[in-house]
């Protein structure tokens, strides 16, 4: 298969996991390349995600590396092949690569989880709310850049609908519910939309109220993208300079623990809907 000069995050992850398997087997890249019947340069490109490999090649590599976890091997095999074009590819010339990589991750996810303390989750935002947020980006975005980001964000939300809708759970702090990005009408409409989305069978929205006091974590918003197996999960952090992705096992375990503890701190889904209704009525009365 032909090399790819700019691998996506998904392709890089496959290469990284194959490299980890080789290293755990105690093989140098030269030794592994010899056993696979490829040259050193090809081996390096595979592990960098710059050369697409097929499912059979991945299974052969796993056999050479004596990987006993067949479920993991098959999950890696499912990530193989040339880069299939998705709707997000039309944005690659207009948006940072991290945003298109995030859309691709969500598309292939088994489940999605999120924690937000100041903002409404991107997958649950209305168009007007999202537009107001993009208007506050520093440095200021030009009008056409706002529209590209806006349409990209709305298209990402398709993962919550249809035959293959992903399970999605969001933990939202009360502070995010009381922010009025875009003004009173936009804020009220956003809360109404949040309630409607929370009533979908695959969507769970739970609130941590101010009165809860302490809650785990440091207030850092993040998305947790579940892969076909836990080893292939990914954490996405929102930071001022864009998105960051984490996938080391220690990092994944840390954020799983934060998510689990925050869920224990949050109201039930029903109580959360009532809570959001109460805040929305307060906006109407002011």
Order of alpha helices (4+ residues) and beta strands (2+ residues): alpha-alpha-alpha-alpha-alpha-alpha-beta-alpha-alpha-beta-alpha-alpha-beta-beta-beta-beta-alpha-alpha
